[in-house]
Amino acid sequence: MGILYEKITFTQELKKQIMIRQLLDAGIREHDGKHVSELDYYTLQWLLATMKL
């Protein structure tokens, strides 16, 4: 079970880095006073989705 957890965590971290890059490329640097690199995975996902709307 430890290997599965590590793979999921690694995959989420890669997705998080991609979302951060997309937000930075779009000019979004912060949300609620926090830099996008400090945000959690689900907040980044929400920001990216609302940006694309």
N, C-alpha and C positions, 0 to 999 in steps of 0.2 A: 504494500500500500504506500510505502514511502516514496517509491519511484514514481508512481502515478501522481501523487501530490506535487512532487518536484517538477514533473512535466507540465502539469496544469499551471503551476506558479510561473514557470519559465515562459509558457505560452502567453499568459496574461501580461507578463512584464514586456514581452516583445510587442504585443498589441498596444500596450500603454505607451511605449516609446514611439510607435507609429502615429498614434493619435496626438501625442504631444507635438511631434514634428508637423503634422497637418494643421494643427491649431496655430502654431508659431508661423508657419508659411502663410496662413490666412490673416496674420496680424493680431491674433488674440494672444496676449501675453499673460493676462491674469484674470481671475474670477473671484469675486468676494474678497479682494485684497490679498489673494494668494497667487503666486506664480503657478502657471499650469504644470510645471514639473513637480509641484508639491501636492497636487490633487490626486484623489484615489481613482481607480480604474472606472468605476461607475459614473462618477462626476464627469470625467473626461469623455466618456461615451455619450452622456447626455449633452454636454457642450457641443460635441462634434455633430450630433444629430440635429440640434437646434440651429447650428451654424449652417448646415446644409439646406435647411428649410428656407 
